[in-house]
């Protein structure tokens, strides 16, 4: 069984707008009632493919030159780009904590949008619907995150919080156990994580890991057993393994 490390002792959405690229991301956003979409830019060919799924009043048919050079900026857009509002939350209290079995992911020192998007996609795949980022030193919601999440950004509540340590203390008061993924952790059977109804898993960057105060706030540390020929796993790969062990589906 898992070994304890130590004993236990703003409320509005970010209204920032950005360009979201690609069919999976944009069509998923259209189906999210919490999204506000200012405009959808489409190539005519693409619009004919998706017209039954889009409100025509917010669509502008544009040229390939416009979508590639003016707003596409070299992104793989598949002929459709939405100008869209962020749904990242600004406060932990905006998250839904009503379920008896709950899983939260906290990312500490992960700054690459591609990694964050991939982690969001993996979380959604295994029924984990909450993710927390520090307000400082983590990217805002963006087209790169949405593209990497491949439509799954709409399935996961993401909150940016001012202080990770304070957030952890709040989660503990809500009944969550805090587990950190760390090279110095115990190589326990990851399936043992399922014994906890409420669990928050902290994943640090591949290079730096968790910050010291974050590490010290964990109830226990674990690591993924891997070959001694490999130093470490990419954060998104490690996340997928942990999420499978934590899955609620």
PEVEN-V503686 format. One record per residue. D_LAST is the distance of its C-alpha to the last C-alpha in Angstrom with 2 decimals. Layout:
d_last:D_LAST
d_last:D_LAST
This chain:
d_last:22.44
d_last:22.26
d_last:25.70
d_last:26.41
d_last:28.35
d_last:30.14
d_last:30.32
d_last:28.82
d_last:31.66
d_last:31.95
d_last:29.98
d_last:30.20
d_last:28.29
d_last:29.93
d_last:32.01
d_last:32.85
d_last:32.95
d_last:32.20
d_last:32.02
d_last:28.68
d_last:29.00
d_last:27.58
d_last:26.13
d_last:22.38
d_last:22.81
d_last:25.46
d_last:24.03
d_last:20.70
d_last:22.94
d_last:24.99
d_last:22.10
d_last:21.36
d_last:23.55
d_last:23.90
d_last:25.64
d_last:29.39
d_last:30.71
d_last:34.40
d_last:35.05
d_last:33.64
d_last:35.94
d_last:35.83
d_last:37.94
d_last:39.34
d_last:37.75
d_last:34.26
d_last:34.87
d_last:35.84
d_last:32.52
d_last:30.39
d_last:32.89
d_last:31.04
d_last:28.11
d_last:30.37
d_last:32.74
d_last:36.07
d_last:37.73
d_last:35.96
d_last:36.40
d_last:39.28
d_last:40.22
d_last:41.50
d_last:43.18
d_last:41.75
d_last:44.07
d_last:42.76
d_last:39.05
d_last:39.64
d_last:42.22
d_last:42.07
d_last:38.40
d_last:36.50
d_last:38.03
d_last:37.06
d_last:33.33
d_last:31.63
d_last:31.41
d_last:31.38
d_last:33.98
d_last:32.11
d_last:32.05
d_last:31.14
d_last:32.92
d_last:30.27
d_last:29.64
d_last:27.38
d_last:24.48
d_last:24.15
d_last:24.63
d_last:27.63
d_last:26.68
d_last:23.91
d_last:24.78
d_last:23.59
d_last:19.93
d_last:17.98
d_last:17.52
d_last:17.19
d_last:13.83
d_last:14.15
d_last:11.17
d_last:11.66
d_last:11.66
d_last:14.63
d_last:16.18
d_last:19.98
d_last:22.03
d_last:25.54
d_last:28.25
d_last:26.17
d_last:28.34
d_last:27.77
d_last:26.25
d_last:24.95
d_last:23.08
d_last:21.66
d_last:20.60
d_last:18.96
d_last:17.06
d_last:15.91
d_last:14.74
d_last:12.78
d_last:11.25
d_last:10.18
d_last:8.85
d_last:6.26
d_last:5.67
d_last:8.94
d_last:11.48
d_last:14.68
d_last:17.24
d_last:20.78
d_last:23.90
d_last:27.45
d_last:29.82
d_last:32.36
d_last:31.98
d_last:28.86
d_last:29.08
d_last:28.80
d_last:26.51
d_last:28.05
d_last:28.09
d_last:27.35
d_last:24.10
d_last:23.08
d_last:24.14
d_last:22.21
d_last:19.01
d_last:19.69
d_last:18.71
d_last:15.67
d_last:18.10
d_last:17.78
d_last:14.06
d_last:14.61
d_last:17.22
d_last:19.76
d_last:22.58
d_last:25.74
d_last:27.34
d_last:30.91
d_last:30.39
d_last:27.46
d_last:29.08
d_last:29.60
d_last:26.02
d_last:24.85
d_last:27.30
d_last:25.98
d_last:22.37
d_last:23.79
d_last:25.59
d_last:22.37
d_last:21.09
d_last:19.22
d_last:19.91
d_last:20.81
d_last:20.25
d_last:22.15
d_last:21.86
d_last:25.48
d_last:27.73
d_last:29.44
d_last:26.39
d_last:25.74
d_last:24.18
d_last:21.98
d_last:19.19
d_last:16.21
d_last:14.08
d_last:16.35
d_last:14.61
d_last:11.95
d_last:14.94
d_last:15.12
d_last:13.56
d_last:14.88
d_last:15.24
d_last:16.88
d_last:17.21
d_last:20.47
d_last:21.22
d_last:24.88
d_last:26.77
d_last:27.60
d_last:31.26
d_last:31.44
d_last:28.30
d_last:27.88
d_last:30.99
d_last:32.83
d_last:32.20
d_last:28.47
d_last:28.49
d_last:30.56
d_last:28.22
d_last:25.34
d_last:24.88
d_last:24.33
d_last:24.19
d_last:22.34
d_last:22.90
d_last:21.40
d_last:23.82
d_last:25.44
d_last:28.77
d_last:31.82
d_last:33.06
d_last:30.52
d_last:30.99
d_last:27.61
d_last:24.62
d_last:24.32
d_last:22.25
d_last:19.71
d_last:19.42
d_last:19.06
d_last:16.39
d_last:14.23
d_last:14.73
d_last:13.98
d_last:10.77
d_last:9.52
d_last:10.79
d_last:9.29
d_last:5.66
d_last:3.80
d_last:0.00
